[in-house]
Amino acid sequence: MNLDRLPPDALRVEWFETGAFDRVVENRSHRKTCPYTILAQAVQGRYGIGIGQEPLLTLACGEAFLTGPNLPLHIAHHGDARHGNRMRARWIHLRITLFQSLDISNLLDLPRRVSARACQPFGEIIEELQRLNANPAQSLVAAARRQELAFRALGLLCRLAPFRKEAVELVRRRERLGPALALMRERLADSLSVADLARRAHLSVPQFHVFFRRLMGRTPMEHLKQMRLSEVCRLLVTDDAPLRWVAEQTGFCNEFHLSRVFRATYGKPPGVWRREQDCHLAFGSLASAAAE
């Protein structure tokens, strides 16, 4: 399969939000893991960014950092000392999947640093989405425009980042993995084994395990867990149902099992994560959301 000739329904927007903040920051830093791609630009002050235990990359004012999903991030905030340590920043969170299984960002060789000039069209997207979010009327036209802005952001990412050399093979071989990935998606709440998935791919368990790990970079069960956690994140911000129900819908034994796995992955309990996301969505358009 050619990456330049995909069917029209191949792409799906799973997550798209923007926000901004303007606050005094005195060299604050924190660690987090998120299920989406992040582009965050400091328009006053500056960011530092690291992944895992690597040293922090310090950015200049106006530059942005760009990171893929499910990475252990170390984010530092540096206010502008000339203006009372004030920092102004804006950000995009984006997750678009290919065939509802491959995060597009995982196919791209994302640069860690994005220049101020390259950030300008992203800034226009952020400003427009904030205007849409500030309007309480939710029309079909507004919903369509949000989708359009999400795909525009994806187009900008693709111009910034070349496809990884493994991307074409991954998409092509995805046709072999497709039935197994579809089974994961269809039975997210059920108990699945590697043997169940291997049968769908018409491979033996050892063949399937090796094939899957080589293409996806993780084991089938690790991928299934990440799919479940991504769905948990989506449900936490789109539904106010209790955690018990979220656990049932995503294949976790109970809310305690979900909380333990969620905290180990994202560094905080689901309830805290939900409240923080609510804050981002509610106040991002007023430029007072919690800092990235």
C-alpha positions as CSV (number, residue, x, y, z in Angstrom):
1,M,0.0,0.0,0.0
2,N,1.3,3.5,-1.0
3,L,1.1,6.2,1.7
4,D,0.2,8.7,-1.0
5,R,-2.9,6.6,-2.0
6,L,-5.0,5.9,1.1
7,P,-8.8,5.3,1.1
8,P,-10.8,8.4,2.1
9,D,-12.0,6.8,5.4
10,A,-8.5,5.7,6.5
11,L,-7.9,8.6,8.9
12,R,-9.9,9.3,12.0
13,V,-9.5,12.1,14.5
14,E,-9.4,10.6,18.0
15,W,-8.3,13.6,20.0
16,F,-8.0,17.3,19.2
17,E,-7.8,20.1,21.6
18,T,-5.9,23.4,22.0
19,G,-5.2,25.8,24.9
20,A,-3.1,28.6,26.2
21,F,-1.9,30.1,29.4
22,D,-0.4,33.4,30.7
23,R,1.0,33.1,34.2
24,V,4.1,33.7,36.4
25,V,6.4,30.6,36.3
26,E,9.6,30.3,38.3
27,N,11.5,27.5,36.6
28,R,8.8,24.9,37.1
29,S,9.2,21.4,35.7
30,H,7.2,18.2,35.8
31,R,7.0,14.8,34.3
32,K,4.0,13.4,32.4
33,T,3.0,10.9,29.8
34,C,0.1,11.6,27.4
35,P,-1.8,9.6,24.8
36,Y,-1.5,12.2,22.1
37,T,1.0,14.2,20.1
38,I,1.9,17.5,21.7
39,L,3.1,20.7,20.1
40,A,3.7,23.4,22.7
41,Q,5.1,26.9,22.0
42,A,6.3,29.5,24.4
43,V,5.6,33.0,23.0
44,Q,7.1,34.6,26.1
45,G,9.6,32.7,28.3
46,R,10.8,29.3,27.0
47,Y,10.4,25.6,27.3
48,G,12.8,22.8,28.1
49,I,11.9,19.3,27.0
50,G,13.4,15.8,27.6
51,I,12.2,12.3,27.0
52,G,12.9,9.6,29.6
53,Q,16.2,10.2,31.3
54,E,17.8,12.2,28.4
55,P,19.1,15.7,29.1
56,L,16.7,18.6,28.7
57,L,16.8,20.4,25.4
58,T,16.3,24.1,26.1
59,L,14.3,26.0,23.5
60,A,14.4,29.7,22.7
61,C,11.5,32.0,23.1
62,G,9.1,31.5,20.2
63,E,10.2,27.9,19.6
64,A,8.0,24.9,20.3
65,F,8.6,21.3,21.3
66,L,7.0,18.5,19.4
67,T,6.6,15.0,20.9
68,G,4.7,11.8,20.0
69,P,2.2,9.9,22.1
70,N,2.9,7.7,25.2
71,L,6.4,9.0,25.9
72,P,7.8,9.8,29.3
73,L,8.2,13.6,29.1
74,H,10.2,15.9,31.3
75,I,8.8,19.5,30.6
76,A,10.5,22.6,32.1
77,H,8.9,26.1,32.1
78,H,11.1,29.2,32.3
79,G,9.4,32.5,32.7
80,D,10.8,35.7,31.2
81,A,13.0,37.3,33.9
82,R,12.7,40.7,32.3
83,H,8.9,40.6,32.8
84,G,8.5,39.2,36.3
85,N,9.0,35.6,35.3
86,R,5.9,35.7,33.2
87,M,5.4,32.9,30.6
88,R,2.8,32.8,27.8
89,A,2.4,29.6,25.9
90,R,-0.1,27.8,23.6
91,W,-0.4,24.2,22.7
92,I,-2.1,21.6,20.5
93,H,-2.9,18.0,21.6
94,L,-3.6,15.8,18.6
95,R,-4.2,12.1,17.9
96,I,-5.2,10.9,14.4
97,T,-5.2,7.2,13.6
98,L,-4.7,5.3,10.4
99,F,-7.2,2.4,10.1
100,Q,-8.2,3.1,13.7
101,S,-5.0,1.3,14.9
102,L,-1.8,3.2,13.9
103,D,-1.2,6.6,15.4
104,I,0.0,8.8,12.5
105,S,2.6,10.4,14.7
106,N,4.3,7.0,15.1
107,L,4.9,6.9,11.3
108,L,6.6,10.3,11.3
109,D,10.2,11.2,12.3
110,L,9.1,14.2,14.5
111,P,11.6,16.9,15.2
112,R,11.9,17.8,18.8
113,R,12.4,21.5,18.1
114,V,10.0,23.6,15.9
115,S,11.0,27.1,14.9
116,A,9.0,30.2,15.7
117,R,8.3,30.7,12.0
118,A,7.0,27.1,11.5
119,C,4.8,27.6,14.6
120,Q,2.8,30.4,13.0
121,P,0.2,28.3,11.1
122,F,-0.2,26.2,14.2
123,G,-0.9,29.4,16.2
124,E,-3.6,30.3,13.7
125,I,-5.3,26.9,14.3
126,I,-5.1,27.3,18.0
127,E,-6.7,30.8,17.9
128,E,-9.5,29.7,15.6
129,L,-10.3,26.6,17.7
130,Q,-10.3,28.7,20.9
131,R,-12.9,31.0,19.2
132,L,-15.0,28.0,18.3
133,N,-14.8,26.7,21.8
134,A,-15.8,30.1,23.3
135,N,-19.1,29.9,21.4
136,P,-21.5,27.7,23.4
137,A,-23.6,26.9,20.3
138,Q,-22.4,23.6,18.9
139,S,-23.5,23.6,15.3
140,L,-22.8,21.0,12.6
141,V,-20.7,23.7,10.8
142,A,-18.6,24.2,13.9
143,A,-18.1,20.4,14.3
144,A,-17.0,20.1,10.7
145,R,-14.6,23.1,11.1
146,R,-13.0,21.4,14.1
147,Q,-12.4,18.3,12.0
148,E,-11.0,20.4,9.2
149,L,-8.6,22.2,11.6
150,A,-7.5,18.8,13.0
151,F,-6.6,17.6,9.6
152,R,-4.9,20.9,8.8
153,A,-2.7,20.4,11.8
154,L,-1.9,16.9,10.6
155,G,-0.9,18.3,7.2
156,L,1.4,20.8,8.9
157,L,3.0,17.9,10.9
158,C,3.6,15.9,7.8
159,R,5.4,18.9,6.2
160,L,7.6,19.2,9.3
161,A,8.4,15.6,9.7
162,P,9.4,13.0,7.0
163,F,8.0,9.5,7.2
164,R,10.1,7.1,9.1
165,K,11.8,4.6,6.8
166,E,9.8,1.8,8.4
167,A,6.5,3.6,7.8
168,V,5.7,2.2,4.3
169,E,6.4,-1.3,5.4
170,L,4.4,-0.9,8.5
171,V,1.3,0.3,6.6
172,R,1.7,-2.4,4.0
173,R,2.2,-5.1,6.5
174,R,-0.7,-3.7,8.5
175,E,-2.9,-5.5,6.0
176,R,-1.7,-8.8,7.5
177,L,-2.1,-7.4,11.1
178,G,-5.4,-5.7,10.2
179,P,-7.7,-8.6,11.3
180,A,-5.9,-8.9,14.7
181,L,-5.9,-5.1,15.2
182,A,-9.6,-5.0,14.4
183,L,-10.3,-7.8,16.9
184,M,-8.5,-5.8,19.6
185,R,-10.7,-2.8,18.7
186,E,-13.9,-4.7,18.5
187,R,-13.4,-6.7,21.8
188,L,-11.6,-4.0,23.8
189,A,-13.6,-4.9,26.9
190,D,-13.1,-8.7,26.5
191,S,-10.3,-11.0,27.7
192,L,-8.1,-11.7,24.7
193,S,-5.0,-13.8,24.4
194,V,-2.1,-13.8,21.9
195,A,-3.5,-17.1,20.6
196,D,-6.8,-15.4,19.8
197,L,-5.0,-12.6,17.9
198,A,-2.6,-15.0,16.1
199,R,-5.6,-17.0,14.8
200,R,-7.1,-13.9,13.3
201,A,-3.8,-13.2,11.5
202,H,-3.5,-16.8,10.4
203,L,-0.1,-17.2,12.0
204,S,1.2,-19.4,14.8
205,V,1.7,-17.7,18.2
206,P,5.5,-17.5,17.9
207,Q,5.3,-16.2,14.3
208,F,2.6,-13.6,15.2
209,H,4.5,-12.4,18.3
210,V,7.7,-11.9,16.4
211,F,6.0,-10.3,13.4
212,F,3.9,-8.0,15.6
213,R,6.8,-6.8,17.7
214,R,9.0,-6.2,14.7
215,L,6.4,-4.0,13.0
216,M,4.8,-2.3,16.0
217,G,7.8,-2.0,18.3
218,R,6.0,-3.7,21.2
219,T,4.3,-6.9,22.1
220,P,0.7,-7.6,21.2
221,M,-0.4,-7.4,24.8
222,E,1.5,-4.1,25.3
223,H,-0.3,-2.7,22.3
224,L,-3.7,-3.9,23.5
225,K,-3.0,-2.3,26.9
226,Q,-2.2,1.0,25.2
227,M,-5.3,0.8,23.1
228,R,-7.3,0.3,26.2
229,L,-5.6,3.2,28.0
230,S,-6.2,5.5,25.1
231,E,-9.9,4.7,25.2
232,V,-9.9,5.3,28.9
233,C,-8.5,8.7,28.3
234,R,-11.1,9.5,25.7
235,L,-13.9,8.3,28.0
236,L,-12.6,10.3,30.9
237,V,-13.0,13.6,29.0
238,T,-16.1,12.8,27.0
239,D,-18.2,11.0,29.6
240,D,-18.8,11.8,33.3
241,A,-19.6,8.1,34.0
242,P,-18.0,6.5,37.1
243,L,-14.6,4.9,36.9
244,R,-16.2,1.5,37.4
245,W,-18.1,1.8,34.1
246,V,-15.0,3.1,32.3
247,A,-13.1,0.0,33.5
248,E,-15.9,-2.3,32.3
249,Q,-15.9,-0.7,28.9
250,T,-12.1,-1.0,28.4
251,G,-11.2,-4.5,29.6
252,F,-9.9,-3.8,33.1
253,C,-11.0,-6.1,36.0
254,N,-12.3,-3.2,38.1
255,E,-11.7,0.5,38.9
256,F,-8.8,-0.4,41.2
257,H,-7.0,-2.4,38.5
258,L,-7.6,0.5,36.1
259,S,-6.3,3.1,38.5
260,R,-3.2,1.1,39.2
261,V,-2.3,0.6,35.5
262,F,-3.3,4.2,34.6
263,R,-1.2,5.7,37.4
264,A,1.8,3.5,36.4
265,T,1.5,4.8,32.8
266,Y,0.5,8.4,33.2
267,G,1.9,9.2,36.6
268,K,-1.4,10.2,38.3
269,P,-4.8,8.6,39.1
270,P,-7.6,8.7,36.5
271,G,-9.7,11.1,38.6
272,V,-6.9,13.6,38.9
273,W,-6.1,13.3,35.2
274,R,-9.8,13.8,34.3
275,R,-10.0,17.0,36.4
276,E,-6.9,18.4,34.8
277,Q,-8.3,17.7,31.3
278,D,-11.6,19.3,32.3
279,C,-9.6,22.4,33.3
280,H,-7.7,22.5,30.0
281,L,-10.9,22.2,28.0
282,A,-12.9,24.7,30.1
283,F,-10.3,27.4,30.5
284,G,-7.9,27.0,27.5
285,S,-9.9,29.4,25.4
286,L,-9.6,32.0,28.2
287,A,-5.8,31.7,28.2
288,S,-5.7,30.4,31.8
289,A,-5.4,26.7,31.4
290,A,-2.9,24.8,33.5
291,A,0.6,24.9,32.1
292,E,1.9,22.3,29.8
